[in-house]
């Protein structure tokens, strides 16, 4: 991704937060300098990768495959003394071209995905087959706001504002904002998040993108500290 594209995406997410009266913590506005994150008192921000995350998953097509994310809280699955025993994120999706987070599952993480504000969140589900690929036949059992439901393989569920879905390990899922319903702020509350090792994609994807430095950064990303 071009740095200019990343900068514009973060500014758009900040404006969306203002629109829906969502306030981010002060480290969301730190200057784009590594010295901001250097003090010992801020080591948890760095170690648990709190802050801005913009990715196109290596597709070079952010408008259709990508997201802006902001991690508010997180811990370290390898240490009980770092961060919190849970994670919380905001995920920002545009309703243009059904911008998506591509099909993937987690090995360790259970997550509640909550439509916080804006449009309609679409979630497509598959079970993980014995070959590790999405099972195109098997139904999926999933909790929607605590209510157990059974859905067909590949069925798309529409999550409206205030409602949520609970995704358990080894459940393939894909997110996108429904076109024409508005840009979307999604909340994620989960077990500790490990973006380096715990995202298993159905097709080869890069979790963090390479950056073409066509202009100066507006904010540092979590993988740049």
NUROBA-21058 format. One line per field, with one value per residue: x, y, z of N, C-alpha, C, O in turn; residue number from 0. Coordinates in steps of 0.1 Angstrom, whole numbers, plus 2048, in hexadecimal, padded with zeros to 3 digits. Layout:
REM residues N
nc1 = (X;...)
nc2 = (Y;...)
nc3 = (Z;...)
cac1 = (X;...)
cac2 = (Y;...)
cac3 = (Z;...)
cc1 = (X;...)
cc2 = (Y;...)
cc3 = (Z;...)
oc1 = (X;...)
oc2 = (Y;...)
oc3 = (Z;...)
nr = (NUM;...)
***
This chain:
REM residues 225
nc1 = (808;804;812;804;7EA;7E5;7E7;7D1;7BD;7BD;7B7;79D;791;793;782;76A;767;763;74B;73A;73D;751;76C;78F;7AC;7C8;7E0;7DA;7DE;7F9;818;827;840;85A;865;850;845;859;85E;861;849;836;839;827;815;824;82D;815;809;7F8;7E2;7E2;7DA;7DD;7D4;7D7;7D8;7EC;7E2;7E3;7CD;7BC;7A2;790;798;7A2;7A7;7A3;7B0;7AF;7BF;7B6;7B9;7CE;7E0;7FB;800;814;81D;812;815;813;801;7DD;7C6;7B6;7A9;7A1;793;78D;77F;77F;76B;765;747;74A;74E;74C;761;777;781;795;78D;793;7A0;7A5;7BC;7BF;7AE;78F;775;75F;74D;741;728;72D;727;718;715;70B;718;725;72A;73A;73A;74C;752;771;780;78C;7A2;7AD;7A3;787;768;750;738;72F;71A;71A;71D;715;717;701;6FF;6FE;6EB;6E7;6EC;6E7;6F7;6F9;715;72A;716;70B;709;6F7;700;6F2;6F3;6FE;6FB;70A;723;731;750;762;780;78F;77A;772;770;764;763;74F;743;722;718;70C;700;70F;72F;742;747;755;756;76E;771;784;797;7BA;7CC;7DF;7ED;803;806;7ED;7DA;7CB;7C9;7B1;7BA;7DB;7E7;7F4;7F8;801;809;820;830;82F;842;836;830;833;82D;80D;803;814;813;809;81B;833;840)
nc2 = (7F4;817;830;848;83F;830;844;854;841;83E;858;859;845;851;867;859;84F;867;86E;85B;860;852;84E;84B;83E;851;849;845;85C;862;870;868;85A;845;84A;853;83B;830;834;822;820;81D;804;7EF;7F6;7F4;7D8;7CA;7D2;7E9;801;811;7FF;7F8;7E7;7D5;7BB;7B1;7B3;7C9;7D8;7EA;7F5;7E1;7CA;7CB;7DE;7F7;7F6;7F9;7F2;7F1;7E5;7CA;7AC;795;776;766;76F;776;78E;7A4;7BE;7B9;79F;79A;7A6;7C4;7D4;7EC;7EA;7F7;7FB;801;807;806;7F3;7DB;7D9;7C3;7AD;792;76E;75A;749;744;736;737;74B;756;76B;787;798;7B7;7CC;7EC;806;818;809;7EA;7CB;7B1;78E;772;74E;730;70E;6FF;6E8;6C5;6C5;6DD;6F2;709;6F9;6F1;6E7;6E0;6E9;706;70D;728;744;75E;77B;76C;759;739;72F;71E;71E;71D;711;72A;73D;75E;774;790;7A9;7C0;7E2;7E3;7C8;7A6;78D;76E;760;743;72F;721;725;730;751;76E;791;7AE;7CE;7D5;7E0;801;805;814;820;80E;807;7EE;7DB;7C7;7AF;79A;77C;77E;78E;783;78E;787;76B;75E;75F;74E;74B;743;745;74D;769;789;794;7AD;7CA;7D3;7F3;80F;82B;846;85E;870;85F;861;855;83C;819;7FB;7E7;7F4;7FF)
nc3 = (800;7FA;80E;80F;80A;821;834;82D;832;84D;856;84C;85C;875;872;86F;888;896;88B;897;8B1;8BF;8D3;8D2;8E3;8F1;8E5;8CB;8BD;8BE;8B2;893;89A;8A4;8BD;8CD;8D7;8E5;902;921;930;91C;912;910;8FC;8E5;8E6;8E6;8CF;8CC;8BD;89D;87F;85E;841;822;81F;80E;7F4;7E4;7DF;7EF;7F0;7EB;7FA;819;837;851;871;895;8B2;8D2;8EB;8F7;8FD;904;8F8;900;918;939;944;935;927;923;92B;916;8F5;8E3;8C7;8AE;88E;86E;852;830;81C;801;7E4;7F3;807;816;831;82C;828;844;861;885;89B;8B7;8C0;8CD;8C3;8C8;8B1;8AA;89E;8A0;896;87B;85C;84F;859;848;84B;841;844;849;852;85D;848;848;838;83D;82E;826;82E;817;81A;834;84E;864;887;89A;8B1;8B5;8C4;8DC;8D6;8CA;8A9;88A;86B;847;834;828;82A;82C;846;853;867;87B;889;8AA;8AE;8AF;8A8;8B2;8AD;8AB;8B1;893;882;863;857;847;842;839;82F;829;809;803;81B;82C;83A;853;875;887;8A4;8B6;8CF;8E1;8E8;8F0;8D6;8BA;8A1;892;890;891;87D;865;844;829;80F;803;815;81F;840;849;836;81C;81A;805;805;7FE;809;828;847;858;86F;883;87C;88C;888;884;899)
cac1 = (800;80B;811;7F9;7DE;7E4;7E4;7C3;7B4;7BD;7AF;78F;78C;792;776;75F;766;75D;73D;732;740;75A;779;79B;7B6;7D2;7EB;7D5;7E2;807;81F;82D;84F;85C;868;844;842;865;85E;85E;83B;82E;83E;81C;810;82D;82D;808;806;7EC;7E3;7DD;7DE;7D6;7DA;7D0;7DB;7F5;7DB;7E5;7C0;7B6;794;787;79D;7AA;7A0;7AA;7AD;7B5;7BF;7B5;7BE;7D3;7EA;806;7FC;820;820;807;818;813;7F4;7D1;7C3;7AC;7AC;796;797;784;782;778;76A;75D;73D;74C;754;74C;76F;776;78C;793;789;79E;79C;7AE;7BF;7BD;7A6;781;772;752;74D;735;725;72D;721;719;70E;707;723;722;733;738;73F;74E;759;77E;780;797;7AE;7B1;79C;779;75F;746;72B;72B;713;722;716;71B;70F;6FE;6FB;6FB;6E1;6EE;6E6;6EE;6F6;6FF;722;72B;70B;70F;701;6F8;700;6EF;6F9;6FB;6FB;718;725;73D;758;76A;78C;78E;76E;775;767;767;75B;74F;738;718;718;700;6FB;718;73B;73F;750;753;75E;772;775;789;7A3;7C6;7CD;7EC;7EC;80F;806;7E0;7D1;7CD;7C0;7AD;7C3;7E7;7E5;7FE;7F1;806;80D;82C;82C;836;843;834;82F;837;822;804;804;81B;80B;80D;827;83E;846)
cac2 = (800;824;837;852;838;82C;850;858;838;841;864;855;83E;85B;86F;851;84F;873;86E;853;863;848;854;842;841;85B;845;846;869;864;874;85D;859;83A;84F;854;82E;82B;834;816;820;81A;7F7;7E6;7FB;7EE;7CA;7C4;7D8;7F2;80C;810;7F4;7F9;7DC;7D0;7AD;7AE;7B2;7D6;7DC;7ED;7F8;7D5;7C1;7D2;7E4;7FE;7F0;800;7EA;7F9;7DD;7BD;7A6;78D;768;760;774;77A;79B;7AF;7C2;7B4;791;79A;7B0;7CB;7DB;7F2;7E7;801;7F6;809;7FF;806;7E7;7D1;7D7;7B7;7A5;785;762;755;744;746;729;739;757;758;77A;78D;7A2;7BF;7D8;7F8;812;81A;801;7DC;7C2;7A3;784;765;744;722;705;6FA;6DA;6BD;6C9;6EB;6FC;70A;6EE;6F7;6DF;6DE;6F5;70C;711;735;74C;76C;781;762;74F;72F;72E;716;724;715;714;735;746;76C;779;79E;7AE;7CF;7EA;7DE;7B9;7A1;77F;768;757;73A;72A;718;729;739;75C;779;79D;7B9;7D8;7D4;7EC;80A;807;81E;81B;805;805;7E1;7D8;7BA;7AC;78C;777;785;78E;781;790;782;75D;758;761;743;74F;739;747;754;778;78F;79C;7BB;7CD;7DB;801;818;837;851;86A;86E;859;868;84D;82F;80D;7F2;7DF;7FD;805)
cac3 = (800;7FB;81B;80D;80B;82F;83B;82A;838;85C;858;84A;868;880;86F;871;897;89A;887;8A0;8BF;8C5;8D7;8D3;8ED;8ED;8DC;8BD;8B8;8BF;8A7;88C;89D;8AD;8CA;8D4;8DC;8EC;910;928;934;911;90C;90D;8EF;8DB;8E7;8E3;8C2;8CD;8B4;88F;876;851;839;816;81F;803;7E7;7DD;7DB;7FC;7EF;7EC;803;823;842;85B;87E;8A0;8BD;8DF;8F6;8F3;905;8FE;8FB;905;925;941;94B;92B;922;928;927;90B;8EB;8DE;8BB;8A4;880;866;844;826;815;7F3;7DF;7FD;80C;81E;838;824;82F;84D;86E;88F;8A3;8C5;8C4;8CC;8C3;8C6;8A6;8AE;896;8A9;891;86D;853;852;858;842;84F;83A;84D;845;85B;858;844;84C;830;840;826;829;82A;80F;81C;842;855;86F;893;89F;8BB;8B1;8D1;8E6;8D1;8C1;89C;880;85E;83C;82F;81F;82C;831;851;853;875;87B;894;8B8;8AF;8AF;8A5;8B9;8A4;8B3;8A9;887;87A;858;856;83E;846;830;831;81E;800;803;828;834;840;85E;880;88D;8B1;8B9;8DC;8DF;8EF;8EC;8C7;8B5;892;88B;88E;894;872;85B;839;820;804;808;817;828;84A;849;828;819;818;7FB;80D;7F5;811;836;84F;860;87C;881;87D;898;884;881;8A5)
cc1 = (809;808;805;7EB;7DB;7E0;7D6;7B9;7B2;7B5;7A0;789;78A;785;76A;75D;75F;74E;734;736;748;768;784;7A4;7C1;7DD;7E7;7DA;7F1;80E;825;83C;850;860;85C;841;84E;865;85A;84F;832;831;832;815;817;82C;820;802;7F8;7ED;7DE;7E3;7D6;7DD;7D1;7D3;7E3;7EF;7DE;7D8;7B8;7A7;78B;78C;7A7;7A1;7A9;7A6;7B4;7B4;7C0;7BB;7C3;7DD;7F4;803;808;824;814;809;818;805;7E8;7CE;7B8;7B0;7A0;79B;78A;788;779;778;761;753;73F;753;755;75B;76F;783;78B;791;795;798;7A7;7B0;7BB;7B2;797;77E;764;754;740;734;723;725;722;710;70B;714;71F;72E;730;740;741;754;767;77D;78C;7A4;7B3;7AA;78E;770;753;738;726;725;71C;719;71D;712;70D;6F8;6F6;6F1;6E8;6E5;6EE;6EC;6FD;70D;722;71F;711;705;702;6F6;6FE;6F4;6F4;6FC;709;717;732;744;762;776;788;781;773;76B;76D;75E;75B;743;72F;717;70B;6FB;704;725;739;74B;74C;75C;762;777;778;793;7AF;7C9;7DC;7EC;7F8;80D;7F8;7D6;7D4;7C4;7BD;7B6;7CF;7E5;7F1;7F6;7F4;80C;81A;828;835;836;842;832;832;82B;81A;804;80D;811;811;819;833;845;854)
cc2 = (80C;82A;841;84B;834;839;854;84E;83A;84E;862;84E;848;863;866;84F;85B;873;866;855;858;84F;849;847;84B;856;844;852;86C;868;868;85B;84E;83E;851;847;829;82B;826;815;81C;80C;7EE;7EA;7F4;7DE;7C3;7CA;7DF;7FD;809;805;7F5;7EF;7D9;7C1;7A8;7AE;7BE;7DB;7DF;7EF;7EC;7CB;7C8;7D8;7ED;7F8;7F9;7F7;7F2;7F2;7CF;7B8;79E;77F;761;765;779;788;7A6;7B1;7BC;7A6;78F;7A5;7B7;7D4;7E2;7EE;7F0;7FC;7FF;801;7FF;7F9;7DB;7CE;7CC;7B4;797;779;75C;74F;746;738;72B;742;754;767;77D;798;7AA;7CA;7E4;803;812;811;7F3;7D3;7B5;79A;777;75A;737;71B;702;6EB;6D2;6C0;6D7;6F6;6FE;6FE;6F4;6F1;6E0;6EB;6FA;711;71E;73C;75A;772;777;757;746;72E;724;71C;71B;71A;71F;73F;753;771;789;7A2;7BD;7D5;7E5;7CF;7B4;792;77A;75E;750;735;720;71A;733;744;767;785;7A6;7C2;7D7;7E1;7F4;80C;810;817;816;806;7F8;7E1;7CA;7B9;79D;788;77F;783;78C;782;78B;773;757;75C;757;746;743;739;74F;763;77C;797;7AA;7BE;7D4;7E9;808;826;843;85E;866;868;863;862;841;824;804;7EA;7E7;802;800)
cc3 = (800;808;81A;80F;81A;837;839;831;847;85E;856;856;874;87E;872;881;89C;897;891;8AE;8C6;8C7;8D8;8DD;8E8;8E3;8CD;8B6;8B9;8B2;8A0;88D;8A7;8BC;8D3;8DC;8E4;8FB;916;92C;929;90B;908;8FF;8E4;8DB;8E3;8D6;8C3;8C3;8A6;887;869;848;82D;814;813;7F6;7DE;7D8;7E8;7FB;7EF;7F6;80D;82E;84A;869;889;8AC;8CA;8EA;8F1;8FD;8FD;901;901;913;92C;946;941;927;92A;924;91C;901;8E7;8D2;8B6;896;877;857;83C;81F;806;7EF;7E9;802;817;826;833;82E;837;859;878;896;8B1;8C9;8C2;8CC;8C1;8BC;8A7;8A4;89F;8A3;881;865;858;84F;853;846;848;842;845;851;854;854;849;844;833;838;82A;825;823;811;82A;847;860;87A;898;8A8;8B5;8BE;8DB;8E2;8C7;8B4;893;872;853;839;825;820;831;83B;851;862;875;888;8A1;8B9;8AC;8AB;8AC;8B0;8AC;8AA;89E;880;870;858;84D;841;83A;833;826;816;802;811;831;838;84E;868;887;89A;8B1;8C7;8DC;8E9;8EA;8DD;8C3;8A6;88B;887;88D;889;867;84F;82F;813;809;809;820;833;84A;83B;828;816;80E;801;803;7FC;820;83D;857;86E;879;883;888;894;880;88D;8A7)
oc1 = (814;7FD;7FE;7E2;7D0;7D8;7CF;7AF;7A7;7AD;798;77E;781;77E;760;751;757;746;729;732;745;76E;782;7A5;7C2;7E2;7EF;7DB;7F6;809;829;843;849;85D;85D;83A;84D;86B;851;849;826;82D;833;810;811;82A;820;7F6;7EF;7F8;7D5;7EF;7CA;7E9;7C5;7CF;7E2;7F5;7DC;7D7;7AE;79F;77F;783;7B2;795;7B6;79A;7BE;7A9;7C9;7C2;7BE;7E2;7F5;803;806;82E;80B;800;81C;7FE;7E9;7D4;7B2;7B9;795;7A6;77F;794;76D;782;757;756;737;75C;75D;75F;767;78E;780;794;7A0;78C;7B3;7A6;7B6;7AD;793;784;75C;75C;735;73D;719;71E;72B;704;708;71A;715;739;725;74B;739;75C;768;77A;796;7AF;7BC;7AB;788;771;74B;72E;71A;72A;725;70F;729;706;717;6EC;6EC;6EF;6ED;6D9;6FA;6E1;705;711;71B;71F;71A;6F9;70E;6EC;706;6F9;6E8;6FC;712;70D;73C;73D;76A;776;77E;77D;776;75F;779;752;764;73A;733;716;700;6F1;700;726;72F;756;741;767;75A;77F;770;797;7AE;7C7;7E4;7EA;7F8;813;7F6;7CA;7DE;7B8;7C5;7B9;7CE;7E1;7F6;7EE;7EC;813;81F;81D;842;82B;84C;833;833;81F;820;804;80D;807;81D;821;83D;84F;85B)
oc2 = (80C;828;843;851;834;838;858;853;839;84E;867;851;846;866;86C;84F;85B;878;86A;84C;855;854;83F;853;84C;85E;842;853;877;863;85F;85C;84C;837;850;847;81E;822;820;80A;819;809;7E7;7E1;7EF;7D8;7B8;7C7;7DD;802;800;802;7F5;7EE;7DB;7BC;79D;7A9;7BE;7E2;7D8;7ED;7EE;7C3;7CB;7D6;7EC;7F6;7FF;7F4;7FA;7F8;7CA;7C0;7A0;77B;756;760;780;78E;7B1;7A8;7BA;7A1;785;7AD;7B2;7DA;7DF;7EE;7F1;7F9;805;7F5;7F9;7F4;7D2;7C3;7CD;7B8;791;77A;75A;751;74A;730;722;741;750;76E;776;7A1;7A4;7D1;7E5;80A;80C;810;7F1;7D4;7AF;79D;772;75C;733;721;703;6E3;6D8;6BE;6DC;702;6F6;6FA;6FC;6F5;6E1;6F6;6F2;717;71E;73B;760;76F;778;74E;74B;72B;723;71F;713;725;71F;749;754;772;78E;7A0;7C5;7CE;7E2;7CA;7BB;78C;781;754;755;736;718;712;73F;742;769;783;7A7;7BD;7D7;7EC;7EE;814;813;80B;819;806;7F7;7E5;7C1;7C0;795;790;786;778;794;778;789;76E;74B;75C;758;744;73A;72F;757;76A;774;79F;7B3;7B6;7DA;7EC;808;82C;84A;869;85B;86A;86C;869;83C;825;805;7E6;7E2;809;803)
oc3 = (806;80E;824;815;81E;83F;843;835;84D;868;85D;85A;87C;888;877;885;8A4;89F;893;8B7;8D2;8BE;8DE;8E1;8DC;8DB;8C4;8A9;8B7;8A7;8A7;884;8B0;8C5;8DF;8E7;8EA;900;911;92C;92C;8FF;8FE;8F8;8DA;8D0;8DD;8D3;8BB;8C1;8A4;888;869;846;82D;80A;80E;7EC;7D2;7CD;7EB;804;7F3;7FB;80A;82E;849;86B;886;8B1;8CC;8F3;8E7;906;8F1;90D;906;919;926;94C;945;922;936;91A;91A;903;8E8;8D3;8B9;893;879;851;841;81C;7FF;7F6;7E7;802;820;822;835;83A;831;85C;874;898;8B8;8D4;8B8;8D4;8BA;8BE;8A5;8A1;8A5;8AA;87C;868;864;845;858;845;84A;846;83D;859;848;85D;84E;849;82D;83C;832;819;82A;80B;82C;845;865;878;89A;8A7;8B2;8C2;8E1;8E9;8BD;8B4;894;86E;857;83B;81B;819;839;838;850;868;871;891;8A4;8C5;8A8;8AB;8AD;8AC;8B3;89E;8A0;877;873;859;84C;843;832;83A;81A;81C;802;812;83D;83A;854;865;88D;89A;8AD;8CC;8D9;8F2;8E0;8D8;8C9;89F;87E;87D;88A;88C;860;851;82D;80E;813;7FF;828;82F;84C;835;831;810;80F;802;800;7F6;823;83A;85D;878;86E;88A;88C;89D;87B;88C;8B1)
nr = (0;1;2;3;4;5;6;7;8;9;10;11;12;13;14;15;16;17;18;19;20;21;22;23;24;25;26;27;28;29;30;31;32;33;34;35;36;37;38;39;40;41;42;43;44;45;46;47;48;49;50;51;52;53;54;55;56;57;58;59;60;61;62;63;64;65;66;67;68;69;70;71;72;73;74;75;76;77;78;79;80;81;82;83;84;85;86;87;88;89;90;91;92;93;94;95;96;97;98;99;100;101;102;103;104;105;106;107;108;109;110;111;112;113;114;115;116;117;118;119;120;121;122;123;124;125;126;127;128;129;130;131;132;133;134;135;136;137;138;139;140;141;142;143;144;145;146;147;148;149;150;151;152;153;154;155;156;157;158;159;160;161;162;163;164;165;166;167;168;169;170;171;172;173;174;175;176;177;178;179;180;181;182;183;184;185;186;187;188;189;190;191;192;193;194;195;196;197;198;199;200;201;202;203;204;205;206;207;208;209;210;211;212;213;214;215;216;217;218;219;220;221;222;223;224)
***
